[in-house]
């Protein structure tokens, strides 16, 4: 089984289900679920960076203020 806690782990399945808890600021958190169609060369780290950017952009907040506090990935 792949080590999804390692940001360098390649994503080898064609599709993943993800679940992440985002934090911005000091107190606000939000749990979101979604799916991801794997891009060539994708890693756990690139997926998490993309999710962070997406969340920040969707909420009109600076990327620097967003943290993923927990996440899980599952091959679909």
C-alpha positions as CSV (number, residue, x, y, z in Angstrom):
1,X,0.0,0.0,0.0
2,X,1.2,3.5,-0.8
3,X,2.5,5.8,1.9
4,X,0.2,8.8,1.4
5,X,1.8,10.6,4.4
6,X,4.9,11.1,2.3
7,X,4.5,14.2,-0.1
8,X,6.9,12.6,-2.6
9,X,4.7,9.4,-3.0
10,X,3.6,9.2,-6.7
11,X,-0.1,8.9,-7.3
12,X,-0.4,5.9,-9.6
13,X,-4.1,5.2,-9.7
14,X,-6.2,7.0,-12.3
15,X,-8.6,8.5,-9.8
16,X,-8.6,9.2,-6.0
17,X,-11.2,10.1,-3.4
18,X,-9.9,12.7,-1.0
19,X,-11.0,14.1,2.3
20,X,-9.3,17.1,3.8
21,X,-9.7,19.5,6.7
22,X,-8.6,23.0,5.8
23,X,-7.7,25.7,8.4
24,X,-7.4,29.4,7.7
25,X,-6.5,31.9,10.3
26,X,-6.2,30.6,13.9
27,X,-9.6,29.0,14.5
28,X,-11.6,28.4,11.4
29,X,-11.7,24.9,9.9
30,X,-13.7,23.2,7.2
31,X,-13.8,19.5,6.1
32,X,-14.4,18.9,2.4
33,X,-14.5,15.7,0.4
34,X,-13.9,15.4,-3.3
35,X,-12.3,13.4,-6.1
36,X,-9.2,13.8,-8.2
37,X,-8.3,12.6,-11.7
38,X,-4.6,12.0,-11.6
39,X,-2.3,14.1,-13.8
40,X,1.0,12.7,-15.2
41,X,3.7,13.0,-12.6
42,X,1.3,13.8,-9.7
43,X,2.5,13.2,-6.2
44,X,0.8,13.5,-2.8
45,X,2.5,16.9,-2.3
46,X,1.3,18.3,-5.7
47,X,-2.2,17.2,-4.9
48,X,-2.1,18.8,-1.5
49,X,-0.6,22.0,-3.0
50,X,-3.4,22.1,-5.6
51,X,-6.1,21.6,-3.0
52,X,-4.6,24.4,-0.9
53,X,-4.6,26.8,-3.8
54,X,-8.1,25.8,-4.8
55,X,-9.4,26.3,-1.3
56,X,-7.7,29.7,-1.0
57,X,-9.0,30.9,-4.4
58,X,-12.5,29.6,-3.8
59,X,-12.7,31.5,-0.5
60,X,-10.8,34.7,-1.5
61,X,-8.1,34.3,1.1
62,X,-4.3,34.2,0.7
63,X,-2.8,30.8,0.1
64,X,-0.3,31.6,2.9
65,X,-3.1,31.6,5.4
66,X,-4.4,28.1,4.4
67,X,-3.2,24.8,6.0
68,X,-4.4,21.3,5.5
69,X,-4.6,19.9,9.0
70,X,-5.6,16.4,8.1
71,X,-6.3,14.4,4.9
72,X,-6.9,11.0,3.5
73,X,-6.7,9.5,0.0
74,X,-8.3,6.4,-1.3
75,X,-7.9,4.9,-4.8
76,X,-11.1,4.7,-6.7
